[in-house]
């Protein structure tokens, strides 16, 4: 009897050990055990305040989601990833100061940041000075290849040039270009003007709105007088509220004059007067309505963290996969060495929400797809046309030589008194 009692007790103890082990394993899965080494710091540099906060706060959200997911799966190199968030305040000099602080005081391993090209161009010399790596997750004008920047947003041939071609094929041949008054809109408008001429279409006007301004009445009057078939807009931030409302008030609805925006996505629509935007178009590389398994998972994760009312957009998806792409390279080389990580990123491919993305080793720009979407009354964007394969990035459009593009940028910088944005509002 004593032997049977011992056997029963041993079985009971064994079962308890198995249960305890299972609980420990479950806990380890839920809460990864990190080494005692200091966390890996990732700099997140965006406008948390000012006119660009309407767009850039969502980029921060996406980057934090990616970091949370990485930490939940064990971090990197056995260490926790710690985001260090800096506010560029929609002010170019502040961006540069904060970039230097992140590098010299916070000792970050990488910086993911910027929206406007003015902020990126102000930050780039700082990044290069310290030999740091920055990932820029925003569609832009190209005309740049910094050895210390990975450009994960679209180059001109992946967004604005296809937008012009689609508009000519589906809307009309009389183009009006309008943008905010800084380096990106001026540069892409030059690229689009070259494209318009090459395609035999007509440019009937060009206008700029001072950065962050609501003074749009004069521009809308000039648009109405020019009678274009289509407007391509690179107006950014809060200025879009006044611009689209003024178009509507002037009777220029989407049915009469379609606007194709290269700066408005689903996230911006949450803060804009949707009644004045419905029926207009948006040109990006990603929309929430794209049907891929990874996109469905990404949308679920984003809403689980930030609420069911949140939407995703191109800059959100790009910011998210930018962090994942960097982390994949770190994991592969088992190092935080900037040069080794950058070199490895140039060979990586990632299953992103829009599909497969990779970094072109010759230009340090990403291969991206392209889509046109129509803005719906519910604030979503319905796909109307798409290129369902990645497009090779061409940072310098072939209409002019690299030397000619460099001279164009230098002249603009000089005209603005050593700034990347027009310092003076003109009525």
Secondary structure by P-SEA (a helix, b strand, c coil): caaaaaaaaaaaaaaaaaaaaaaaaaaaaabbbbcccccbbbbbbccccccccccaaaaaaaaaaaaaaaaaacccccbbbbbbbbbccccaaaaaaaaaaaccccccccccccccaaaaaaaaaaaaaabbbbbbcccccccccccccccccccccccaaaaaaaaaaccccbbbbbbccccaaaaaaaaaaaaaaaacccccccccccccccccaaaaaaaaaaccccccccccccaaaaaaaaaaaaccccccbbbbbccccaaaaaacccccccccccccccccccccaaaaaaaaaaaaaccccccccaaaaaaaaaaaaaaaaaaaaccccaaaaaaaaaaccccccccbbbbcccccccccccbbbbbccccbbbbcccccbbbbbbcccccccaaaaaaaaaaaaaaaccccccccccc
